[in-house]
Amino acid sequence: MSRYIYGRRSWSDPSSKYGLEPNKLDEDIRCNLERYESKQARIHETLERFMTEDPARQDETFAMILEWAREWKLKNAQ
């Protein structure tokens, strides 16, 4: 069982998402960590591929990636 209670008095609190299944918290944390690490690895592979495609133009590629990220952030800001 996880040692984190997140402000709850006890694990048996039925209003808590994990009140009736405290072991589910550990499983959810593990699944989210695996999802995050897998996603991070895919992003790193993709960006590495872009950066090494044309070594003579790495600065240009890097600038394009940053420009895209800024545009995406502005377009999707909430």
TAHU-V793841 format. One record per backbone hydrogen bond with DSSP energy under -0.5 kcal/mol. CO is the residue of the C=O (numbers start at 1). NH is the residue of the N-H. E is the energy in kcal/mol with one decimal. If there is no record, write none. Layout:
CO_NH_E + CO_NH_E
This chain:
5_8_-0.8 + 10_13_-1.0 + 12_14_-0.7 + 13_16_-1.5 + 16_19_-1.2 + 21_24_-1.6 + 22_25_-0.9 + 22_26_-0.6 + 23_27_-1.6 + 24_28_-2.9 + 25_29_-2.6 + 26_30_-2.3 + 27_31_-2.7 + 28_32_-2.5 + 29_33_-2.3 + 30_34_-2.4 + 31_35_-2.5 + 32_36_-2.5 + 33_37_-2.6 + 34_38_-2.3 + 35_39_-2.4 + 36_40_-2.6 + 37_41_-2.1 + 38_42_-2.2 + 39_43_-2.3 + 40_44_-2.5 + 41_45_-2.5 + 42_46_-2.4 + 43_47_-2.7 + 44_48_-2.6 + 45_49_-2.3 + 46_50_-2.2 + 47_51_-2.6 + 48_52_-1.9 + 49_53_-1.0 + 50_54_-0.6 + 52_55_-0.5 + 54_57_-2.2 + 55_58_-1.1 + 57_61_-2.5 + 58_62_-2.8 + 59_63_-2.3 + 60_64_-2.3 + 61_65_-2.3 + 62_66_-2.4 + 63_67_-2.5 + 64_68_-2.6 + 65_69_-2.4 + 66_70_-2.5 + 67_71_-2.5 + 68_72_-2.9 + 69_73_-2.2 + 70_74_-2.4 + 71_75_-2.7 + 72_76_-2.1 + 73_77_-0.7 + 74_77_-0.6
